[in-house]
Amino acid sequence: STILVLQSSQVFAVTQREIQQKKEQAQEQAKQQTAENDSKIDEAEKKKEEIANEKSETMKTVENLITKISDAETEVDKVQNLQTEISNKEKDIQQMEAEYTKQEELLDTRIVAMYERSQTSFLDVFLNASSMTDALAKYYAASELFESDKELIQATKDQKAKIESEKKELENNKAELDTSLAEQKTKVNELQSLKSEKQSYANKLTQDEKEVQKEIEELQ
């Protein structure tokens, strides 16, 4: 009986010691797990912060690109407005050319008349005059007519030179504007493409941020 009691006491003592050891092991494991989780949480928080910073910088880039796109589109509008002005100017030049054609036809008629008049010399004018007064009157009339013809010739030459000059300037401006418009449209397309790329990257960072946050919540 005494032996049984001693044996029972020893078994109880061993069982208590094992329970205590298991309890301490469990506590140690829990402590280690908590430490590991805390470490993982710290790493995740750091990663989340890095993602947030990267996302912030990316969104700044996107905003900057939006501004550049707006500026480029404004330039496109300006160039297109200038092209409209050039189109209107082309119509003006076409009208000037039509007027020049009429003036040239009038000049041709006057030149033929001048040639025919030149067949009659000033001497004939004097000889056929009824008096000296009549001769002088005819002389001055012919002189004024010749002077008017010379002015018409010069005016026609000036008109032609003006049209040619304005056409040349217009063609140069038009070529420059066409080049500028093509460049600005290419720039807008490139900026739009880059903006889409950066925006997609920012969206991905947002998703990464959510996943890290979920990971943190699971570890807590």
PAPARO-304674 format. One record per residue (C-alpha): residue in three letters; x, y, z. Coordinates in steps of 0.5 Angstrom, whole numbers, plus 500, padded with zeros to 3 digits. Layout:
# residues N
AlaXYZ...
END
This chain:
# residues 220
Ser500500500Thr506505502Ile509503496Leu503504491Val502511494Leu510513493Gln509510486Ser503514485Ser506521488Gln512520483Val508519477Phe504525479Ala510529480Val513527473Thr506528470Gln506535473Arg513536471Glu512534463Ile505539463Gln510545466Gln515543461Lys510543455Lys507549458Glu513553458Gln515550451Ala508552448Gln509559451Glu516560448Gln513557441Ala508563442Lys513568444Gln517566438Gln511566433Thr509573436Ala516575435Glu516572428Asn510575426Asp512582429Ser518582425Lys514580419Ile509586420Asp515590421Glu517588414Ala510589411Glu509596414Lys516598411Lys514595404Lys507598404Glu511605406Glu516604400Ile510602395Ala506608398Asn512613396Glu513609389Lys506610388Ser506618390Glu512619385Thr508615380Met502619381Lys506626380Thr509623374Val502622371Glu500629373Asn506632370Leu504628364Ile497631364Thr500638364Lys504637358Ile499633354Ser494639355Asp500644353Ala501640347Glu494640345Thr493647346Glu499648341Val495643336Asp489648337Lys494654335Val497651329Gln490649327Asn487656328Leu493658324Gln492653318Thr485656318Glu487663317Ile492661312Ser486657308Asn482664309Lys489668306Glu489663300Lys482665298Asp484672299Ile490671294Gln485667289Gln481673289Met487678288Glu489673282Ala482674279Glu483681279Tyr490681277Thr487677271Lys482682269Gln487688270Glu492684265Glu486683260Leu485691261Leu492692260Asp493688254Thr487692251Arg490698252Ile497696250Val494694243Ala491701243Met497705245Tyr501701239Glu495703234Arg496710237Ser503710236Gln502709229Thr500717229Ser506721230Phe505728234Leu507731228Asp500729225Val497731231Phe500738230Leu498738222Asn491736223Ala490741229Ser485747227Ser489751231Met495752236Thr490751242Asp487745239Ala494742237Leu497743245Ala490741247Lys491734243Tyr498734245Tyr497734253Ala491729252Ala496724248Ser501725254Glu496724259Leu494718256Phe501715255Glu502717262Ser496713265Asp498707261Lys505707264Glu501707271Leu497702269Ile503697267Gln507699273Ala500698277Thr500691274Lys507689275Asp506691282Gln500687283Lys503681280Ala510682285Lys505682291Ile501676289Glu508672288Ser511674294Glu505673298Lys504666295Lys511664297Glu510666304Leu504663305Glu507656302Asn513657307Asn508658313Lys504652311Ala509648310Glu512650317Leu505649320Asp504642317Thr511640320Ser509643327Leu502640327Ala505633325Glu510634331Gln505636336Lys500630334Thr506625335Lys508629342Val501628344Asn500621342Glu507619346Leu505623352Gln498619352Ser502613351Leu507614357Lys501617361Ser497610360Glu503606362Lys504610368Gln497610370Ser497602369Tyr503602374Ala500606379Asn494602379Lys498596380Leu502599386Thr495600389Gln493593388Asp500591391Glu499596397Lys492592399Glu495585399Val501588403Gln495591408Lys491584408Glu498581410Ile499585416Glu492584418Glu493577418Leu499577422Gln496581427
END
